[in-house]
């Protein structure tokens, strides 16, 4: 005989199956019908709007093309950076705006060495061996520092004039002019060094180099982030199309905002820089004043070994302090 518990379980299962069957009978047709209606609506919509489907496909295709172009440009730039991580002497002089050759640079090094040797012998009264050291240091460092300073100055001039050149391109493109004509206007009317750099782009393009590659070579001559972004935008536009005026307008705005931020930072840090300069110059000024007032008192530092050690230690501490203050008041933005 069946137990009462088995009978109860069987009745419970029968009730559950009955309720489930009734629920499926009521709701299943509506669910299936709604799915069929949605599917049919999608089919009708797609059949009625073929232009929308084509536009969507074109947009996806353009996005993939832009992504592939950006990846290709980034790979080319990485290879170029790896090959030219440290620019050559000729490239550094080219970036500094100097028309020197290597022989001219070496001749300047020799002249700087001779001048340092003569200045140390006749002006400082140094002996032969220290004078040779001064000549070697002057011949190697002075031309290098001059080229580095000129290079830095050229980059600053380029950044100062570059937003105006970008604005010329934006206005020209909005007016319907081709990109190459806008660049010709910049190459003829802008200030140096922007004028010569865009003239290089036009000459490269006239020789058969594609516009994207011609603009990419600008980054080799002017290794700045702003020039890099400009090259990427023009390369993408030449390959995939797009609103060049809008993107370059944003670039011009960013460049001008960075310039305003730089001026604001200089104004805010001018007091700290003045204080640092006064603190760094104070020991030297006090030493000179003491020398003119009581020379016998200060000459002990130069004539005795203990005084020389004190001067060496003081110079090292001063150098460390100056470097720390320089690090504190220089801001990267």
C-alpha distance (Angstrom), angle and dihedral (degrees) to the residues before:
residue distance angle dihedral
X1 . . .
X2 3.71 . .
X3 3.76 117.7 .
X4 3.84 120.9 -120.4
X5 3.82 91.1 -115.0
X6 3.81 92.6 57.4
X7 3.78 90.3 49.9
X8 3.83 90.9 51.7
X9 3.81 92.3 49.4
X10 3.80 91.4 49.4
X11 3.80 91.7 50.1
X12 3.85 90.7 48.9
X13 3.80 92.2 51.1
X14 3.79 90.6 47.9
X15 3.82 90.6 52.6
X16 3.83 92.3 49.0
X17 3.81 92.6 49.4
X18 3.77 91.1 47.8
X19 3.80 93.6 50.9
X20 3.81 91.2 46.9
X21 3.79 92.6 50.1
X22 3.77 91.9 49.5
X23 3.82 91.2 48.9
X24 3.80 92.6 50.7
X25 3.77 90.4 47.5
X26 3.81 90.9 53.9
X27 3.82 103.4 39.0
X28 3.83 105.8 26.6
X29 3.80 96.6 75.8
X30 3.80 92.0 51.5
X31 3.83 92.2 48.9
X32 3.79 93.2 48.4
X33 3.78 90.8 44.5
X34 3.79 93.4 51.7
X35 3.80 91.5 50.0
X36 3.77 91.2 49.5
X37 3.80 91.0 47.8
X38 3.84 92.0 50.3
X39 3.78 91.1 48.4
X40 3.78 91.6 48.3
X41 3.83 91.2 46.8
X42 3.80 91.0 51.9
X43 3.78 90.7 49.6
X44 3.79 91.9 49.6
X45 3.79 91.9 46.9
X46 3.76 93.1 49.8
X47 3.78 91.9 46.1
X48 3.80 92.0 49.1
X49 3.88 95.8 46.2
X50 3.80 108.6 44.9
X51 3.80 90.1 148.2
X52 3.80 91.6 60.2
X53 3.77 91.3 51.4
X54 3.78 90.7 49.4
X55 3.80 91.9 48.3
X56 3.80 90.5 49.2
X57 3.79 91.0 49.9
X58 3.81 91.4 47.2
X59 3.79 90.6 50.3
X60 3.80 92.0 51.1
X61 3.79 90.4 47.1
X62 3.81 91.3 50.4
X63 3.81 91.8 48.9
X64 3.80 90.6 52.6
X65 3.81 90.2 47.5
X66 3.82 91.6 51.0
X67 3.80 91.7 48.2
X68 3.82 91.4 49.6
X69 3.81 90.6 48.0
X70 3.80 92.8 50.6
X71 3.81 91.4 49.0
X72 3.80 91.2 49.1
X73 3.81 93.0 49.0
X74 3.82 91.6 47.5
X75 3.80 91.3 50.7
X76 3.80 91.3 49.3
X77 3.79 91.1 49.1
X78 3.81 91.8 48.8
X79 3.80 90.3 52.2
X80 3.80 90.6 46.8
X81 3.81 92.3 48.6
X82 3.80 91.4 48.3
X83 3.79 91.1 51.2
X84 3.81 95.3 44.0
X85 3.80 102.6 28.9
X86 3.79 88.1 135.8
X87 3.82 111.3 35.0
X88 3.75 117.3 -129.1
X89 3.78 123.4 -112.9
X90 3.81 91.9 -102.8
X91 3.80 91.8 50.6
X92 3.81 92.3 47.7
X93 3.80 90.9 52.5
X94 3.82 89.1 46.3
X95 3.81 90.4 51.8
X96 3.81 89.6 47.8
X97 3.79 91.1 56.6
X98 3.81 93.2 -115.1
X99 3.77 121.9 139.6
X100 3.78 93.3 -153.8
X101 3.76 124.6 134.5
X102 3.78 123.8 -143.1
X103 3.81 90.7 -99.2
X104 3.80 89.9 53.0
X105 3.80 90.9 50.6
X106 3.79 92.3 50.0
X107 3.81 90.1 48.0
X108 3.81 89.1 53.5
X109 3.82 89.0 50.2
X110 3.79 90.6 53.4
X111 3.81 91.7 47.7
X112 3.83 91.1 49.1
X113 3.83 90.3 49.8
X114 3.81 92.7 50.5
X115 3.80 91.1 46.6
X116 3.83 91.7 50.2
X117 3.82 90.6 48.0
X118 3.81 92.8 50.6
X119 3.81 92.5 44.9
X120 3.81 92.5 51.2
X121 3.83 93.1 46.7
X122 3.78 101.3 42.6
X123 3.79 101.4 23.7
X124 3.79 102.6 36.5
X125 3.79 101.2 26.3
X126 3.81 92.9 -128.2
X127 3.78 122.8 164.1
X128 3.79 125.2 -112.7
X129 3.82 99.4 -91.0
X130 3.83 96.5 47.5
X131 3.80 88.9 43.5
X132 3.83 90.0 55.6
X133 3.81 88.8 51.2
X134 3.80 90.9 51.4
X135 3.80 89.8 48.1
X136 3.81 92.5 51.7
X137 3.79 93.1 46.8
X138 3.81 92.8 46.0
X139 3.79 93.6 47.0
X140 3.81 92.6 51.5
X141 3.79 103.1 35.0
X142 3.81 106.4 35.8
X143 3.86 98.0 59.6
X144 3.81 90.6 40.8
X145 3.79 92.0 51.7
X146 3.79 91.3 46.2
X147 3.82 92.9 52.8
X148 3.81 91.6 45.3
X149 3.80 91.7 50.9
X150 3.80 92.4 47.7
X151 3.82 90.0 47.7
X152 3.79 91.8 51.7
X153 3.80 90.6 47.3
X154 3.80 91.2 51.5
X155 3.79 91.3 52.2
X156 3.81 90.6 51.2
X157 3.80 91.5 50.0
X158 3.79 90.3 49.1
X159 3.81 92.6 51.6
X160 3.80 90.4 47.8
X161 3.81 94.2 54.1
X162 3.82 99.5 30.8
X163 3.87 96.4 82.3
X164 3.82 89.6 56.0
X165 3.80 90.0 52.0
X166 3.81 91.1 49.9
X167 3.81 89.7 50.2
X168 3.81 89.6 53.7
X169 3.80 89.8 54.3
X170 3.81 92.2 47.0
X171 3.81 93.6 50.8
X172 3.80 92.3 43.4
X173 3.81 94.1 49.8
X174 3.81 91.0 47.6
X175 3.81 88.8 51.2
X176 3.80 91.0 52.9
X177 3.80 101.1 -103.0
X178 3.80 119.6 142.1
X179 3.77 117.5 -107.8
X180 3.80 93.5 -113.9
X181 3.83 91.3 55.7
X182 3.80 90.7 51.9
X183 3.79 89.3 52.1
X184 3.79 90.4 50.4
X185 3.80 89.2 55.9
X186 3.82 89.4 52.0
X187 3.81 91.8 46.9
X188 3.79 91.1 54.7
X189 3.81 104.3 36.5
X190 3.82 109.1 26.8
X191 3.78 127.6 93.6
X192 3.78 125.6 -102.1
X193 2.98 134.3 -56.7
X194 3.83 92.1 21.3
X195 3.79 91.4 55.3
X196 3.80 94.9 55.9
X197 3.82 93.3 43.3
X198 3.81 93.0 53.4
X199 3.78 89.5 44.6
X200 3.81 86.8 57.5
X201 3.82 89.4 52.4
X202 3.82 91.7 51.1
X203 3.80 92.1 48.0
X204 3.80 92.0 49.6
X205 3.79 90.7 49.0
X206 3.82 91.5 48.0
X207 3.80 89.8 53.8
X208 3.81 89.9 59.5
X209 3.79 102.4 -91.6
X210 3.83 112.8 139.1
X211 3.78 115.6 -107.4
X212 3.82 92.9 -115.1
X213 3.80 92.5 53.2
X214 3.81 92.7 43.1
X215 3.79 91.6 53.8
X216 3.82 91.3 43.9
X217 3.80 89.0 60.4
X218 3.81 87.3 62.4
X219 3.81 88.4 74.1
X220 3.81 90.2 58.9
X221 3.79 91.0 56.2
X222 3.83 96.2 37.2
X223 3.83 107.9 30.4
X224 3.80 96.1 -165.7
X225 3.80 130.5 129.2
X226 3.82 91.6 -124.3
X227 3.81 92.7 55.2
X228 3.80 89.7 45.2
X229 3.80 92.3 54.4
X230 3.81 91.2 46.9
X231 3.80 90.4 52.0
X232 3.81 92.2 49.6
X233 3.82 92.7 49.7
X234 3.81 94.0 49.0
X235 3.82 92.2 44.7
X236 3.81 92.1 51.8
X237 3.79 92.2 45.7
X238 3.81 92.5 50.0
X239 3.81 91.7 51.7
X240 3.79 105.5 32.1
X241 3.80 106.1 15.9
X242 3.78 125.6 -131.5
X243 3.78 141.7 145.8
X244 3.79 101.5 -47.2
X245 3.80 94.8 173.0
X246 3.81 93.6 54.9
X247 3.82 94.9 48.9
X248 3.80 94.1 44.4
X249 3.80 89.4 46.7
X250 3.81 88.5 57.2
X251 3.81 89.3 48.1
X252 3.81 91.3 52.5
X253 3.79 90.7 49.5
X254 3.81 91.5 50.2
X255 3.81 91.5 49.6
X256 3.78 92.7 51.0
X257 3.80 91.6 46.2
X258 3.81 89.7 51.9
X259 3.80 89.5 50.9
X260 3.81 91.2 51.2
X261 3.80 90.1 47.7
X262 3.81 90.5 50.8
X263 3.81 91.1 52.4
X264 3.80 90.8 47.7
X265 3.82 92.2 49.6
X266 3.81 91.1 49.0
X267 3.78 91.0 50.8
X268 3.81 92.6 48.6
X269 3.81 93.9 46.1
X270 3.81 97.4 42.4
X271 3.81 92.3 91.8
X272 3.81 92.1 51.4
X273 3.81 91.0 47.6
X274 3.80 91.6 50.5
X275 3.81 91.0 49.8
X276 3.79 91.2 48.7
X277 3.81 91.4 50.1
X278 3.80 92.3 49.9
X279 3.80 92.8 47.6
X280 3.81 91.9 48.0
X281 3.82 93.6 47.8
X282 3.80 96.8 43.1
X283 3.86 97.9 82.6
X284 3.81 91.8 48.3
X285 3.81 92.4 48.0
X286 3.81 92.3 48.0
X287 3.82 90.9 49.3
X288 3.82 92.0 52.0
X289 3.81 92.5 47.1
X290 3.80 92.4 49.3
X291 3.82 89.7 48.6
X292 3.81 91.7 55.1
X293 3.82 93.5 44.4
X294 3.84 101.6 40.5
X295 3.81 110.5 4.9
X296 3.81 94.4 174.4
X297 3.79 90.8 59.0
X298 3.83 96.4 52.9
X299 3.82 97.0 37.5
X300 3.80 90.5 72.0
X301 3.80 86.7 76.6
X302 3.81 91.1 58.2
X303 3.83 100.7 36.8
X304 3.81 102.5 46.1
X305 3.80 129.7 61.8
X306 3.80 91.5 -128.1
X307 3.78 89.8 52.8
X308 3.80 90.8 50.0
X309 3.81 90.3 52.9
X310 3.80 90.0 49.4
X311 3.80 90.8 50.7
X312 3.81 91.6 48.0
X313 3.79 93.2 49.5
X314 3.79 92.1 44.8
X315 3.80 91.5 49.4
X316 3.80 91.5 50.9
X317 3.79 92.5 49.3
X318 3.79 91.1 47.1
X319 3.80 91.0 50.3
X320 3.80 91.5 50.2
X321 3.80 91.0 48.7
X322 3.80 92.6 49.2
X323 3.81 91.7 49.4
X324 3.81 91.7 48.9
X325 3.81 92.0 49.4
X326 3.80 90.3 46.7
X327 3.79 90.1 52.6
X328 3.80 91.3 49.1
X329 3.81 96.9 50.6
X330 3.81 99.2 40.5
X331 3.80 112.3 90.2
X332 3.79 128.0 -164.2
X333 3.79 116.0 -148.4
